[in-house]
Amino acid sequence: MSHSILIVEDDEKIARVIQLELEYEGYEVSVAHTGRDGLSMIEDKEIDLVILDVMIPELNGMEVLRRVRHISNEIVIIMLTARSSVYDKVSGLDLGANDYMTKPFEIEELLARIRTNLRFKLKDTSELASNVHVIHSITIHTNTREVYKNETMVELTPREYELLLYLVKNKNRALEREQILNEVWGFDYYGDTNVVDVYIRYLRKKLTDSKEDPFIQTVRGVGYMIKD
């Protein structure tokens, strides 16, 4: 799937040159010649990266950048300007620009910066996805150790959290009580395996609605399982 790029540039000749180069590289390209048109397209379309000129009519590039960052932090924004002052660069970066290029520029450098920024975007998205586990109405954020049922955060003890995460990571597998005990409580735990049953009840109480099927299923003669 090719990336979608929006060029917001009032100089039609420059915009056309950039558009042709990007399309040759395989990108899906849209063009806007005013700040308002560019902002409208960002709001209405799935855009991965914006090449945004600072000096554009109706809404200048800095204002477009500011408004875009209220909408999304995921869109990559590369600022273009004829200005070369440090103040303009700092202002753009402080408002959330990912990169900055001063006119005139070599198209090869612009293409390289686009590739680099999109590569970082994919990496960040992949890392973010790996830190989130979703099953049924439950969402687990492993980086913050937060658990949500639908949109409501559920308070879990550290042990309840570790037990839930282990069950979710091993969804669709019947897990024995001893296996759960070893992984969640540790091999040096010498207590009764009934502690697993107790904590399963705690999780069910916090995560299961009465109208739903049991979130954590009992596998008779074995242990427990979460089915996706």
Secondary structure by P-SEA (a helix, b strand, c coil): cbbbbbbbccaaaaaaaaaaaaaaaccbbbbbccaaaaaaaaacccccccccccccccccaaaaaaaaaaccccbbbbbbcccccaaaaaaaaaacccccccccccaaaaaaaaaaaaaaaaaaaaaaaaaccccccbbbbccccccccccbbbbbcaaaaaaaaaaaaaccccccaaaaaaaccccccccccaaaaaaaaaaaaacccccccccccccccbbbbbcc
